[in-house]
């Protein structure tokens, strides 16, 4: 009879395989860097995708990821990897603003996108504001970009906000650091 690999053998082989011969294992490309396993240079510009990410550039060929994240900064690779896995998106003006304090809403969004990227509904529908969504926070409207992420973070137990003792309103103060 045929012998089968054990799971540890399979995993070890996967961690050591390098289908595109770029020096980074297929396992790391798929699960760490979230790049193509088969193609080391997705945009065919002559530079490896992972090297581009480490320099703060888009491996799909559209230049730098953020206009204010320069190659060689201590945070460039971390920002690029966070972008690659979908944890950060940056601002509409194509900046990242690495010196800006992170707001509570931004923190909630990054945490949800990094650690719980599923879009499983966790919100009560049918009551609340004009969009028929209810927020656990009285200062978070469904019209905001961070509504879903903030409420998901609350239901996961990652944020709590505060409750005013007189009004009994639960507040997050989402735009404060």
C-alpha positions in Angstrom: 0.0 0.0 0.0 0.8 3.6 -0.5 2.2 5.6 2.5 0.7 9.0 3.3 2.5 12.0 4.8 1.7 12.8 8.4 0.4 16.3 9.0 3.7 17.5 10.5 5.5 16.1 7.4 3.1 17.9 5.1 3.4 21.2 6.9 7.2 21.0 7.0 7.3 20.3 3.2 4.9 23.2 2.6 7.0 25.5 4.7 10.1 24.6 2.8 8.6 24.5 -0.8 9.3 27.5 -3.0 7.4 27.0 -6.3 8.4 30.3 -7.8 12.1 30.0 -6.7 12.2 33.5 -5.2 13.7 32.6 -1.8 10.5 32.9 0.2 8.6 29.7 1.1 5.2 29.1 -0.4 3.8 29.0 3.1 5.2 32.5 4.0 4.0 33.9 0.7 0.5 32.6 1.2 -0.1 33.1 4.9 2.4 35.8 6.1 2.9 38.1 3.1 -0.5 37.3 1.4 1.2 37.3 -2.1 1.0 34.9 -5.0 2.7 31.5 -4.4 3.1 30.9 -8.1 4.3 34.3 -9.3 7.0 36.2 -7.4 6.6 39.3 -9.6 2.8 39.9 -10.1 3.2 43.1 -12.0 6.2 41.9 -14.1 8.3 45.0 -13.2 11.4 42.9 -12.5 11.2 43.2 -8.7 9.9 40.6 -6.3 6.5 41.4 -4.7 7.8 40.9 -1.2 10.8 43.2 -1.8 8.4 45.8 -3.1 6.2 45.5 0.0 9.2 45.9 2.2 10.0 49.1 0.4 6.4 50.4 0.8 5.4 49.9 -2.8 2.4 48.2 -4.2 3.3 44.8 -5.7 0.5 45.1 -8.2 2.3 48.0 -9.8 0.8 51.3 -8.8 3.8 52.9 -7.1 4.1 53.6 -3.4 1.3 52.5 -1.1 1.2 55.8 0.7 2.8 59.1 -0.3 4.1 59.7 3.2 5.6 56.3 3.9 9.1 56.3 2.5 11.4 53.4 1.9 13.8 52.9 4.7 11.6 54.2 7.6 11.5 52.0 10.6 7.8 51.4 10.1 7.6 51.0 6.3 7.5 47.2 6.2 5.0 47.0 9.0 2.7 49.5 7.3 3.0 47.6 4.0 2.3 44.3 5.6 -0.7 45.7 7.4 -2.0 47.1 4.1 -1.4 43.8 2.4 -3.5 41.8 4.9 -6.3 44.5 4.8 -5.8 45.9 8.3 -5.1 49.4 7.1 -6.3 51.3 4.1 -5.0 54.8 4.6 -6.8 58.0 3.9 -8.6 59.2 0.7 -5.6 61.5 -0.2 -3.3 58.4 -0.4 -1.5 59.1 2.9 -1.0 57.0 5.9 -0.1 59.8 8.4 2.3 57.8 10.5 2.8 60.5 13.0 -0.9 61.0 13.7 -2.5 59.6 16.8 -4.9 56.7 16.1 -8.5 57.5 17.0 -10.7 54.9 18.8 -12.6 54.3 15.6 -9.4 53.7 13.6 -8.2 51.3 16.2 -11.4 49.4 16.2 -11.3 49.2 12.4 -7.7 48.0 12.3 -8.3 45.4 15.0 -11.4 44.0 13.3 -9.8 44.0 9.8 -6.6 42.3 11.1 -8.0 39.7 13.5 -11.6 39.2 12.4 -12.0 40.1 8.8 -15.2 38.1 8.3 -18.3 40.2 7.7 -20.6 38.1 9.9 -23.4 40.3 11.0 -23.2 41.2 14.6 -25.6 44.1 14.6 -29.3 44.3 15.6 -31.2 45.3 12.4 -34.6 46.9 12.3 -34.3 49.5 15.1 -32.1 52.5 15.5 -31.5 55.3 13.1 -32.8 56.0 9.6 -30.6 53.2 8.2 -32.4 50.8 10.5 -29.2 49.9 12.3 -28.6 50.1 16.0 -25.3 51.0 17.5 -24.4 50.2 21.1 -22.8 53.6 21.2 -25.0 56.7 21.2 -22.2 58.7 19.5 -21.7 56.3 16.6 -24.1 56.8 13.7 -24.6 54.2 10.9 -23.7 57.0 8.4 -20.0 56.8 9.6 -17.3 54.8 7.8 -16.4 53.1 11.0 -19.9 52.0 12.2 -19.7 48.3 11.3 -16.1 47.9 12.6 -16.8 49.7 15.9 -19.9 47.6 16.6 -18.1 44.4 15.6 -15.2 45.3 18.0 -17.7 45.9 20.8 -19.5 42.6 20.2 -16.2 40.8 20.2 -15.4 42.3 23.6 -12.5 44.4 22.3 -13.8 47.8 23.2 -16.4 49.0 25.8 -16.7 52.8 25.8 -18.1 54.6 28.8 -21.6 55.0 30.2 -22.7 58.5 31.5 -24.2 58.0 35.0 -26.8 60.7 34.5 -28.0 60.1 31.0 -27.1 56.4 30.8 -25.8 56.9 27.3 -23.0 54.7 26.2 -20.3 56.7 24.4 -17.1 55.7 22.5 -15.8 59.2 21.6 -14.8 57.6 18.3 -12.7 60.5 16.9 -10.6 60.9 20.0 -7.2 59.1 20.4 
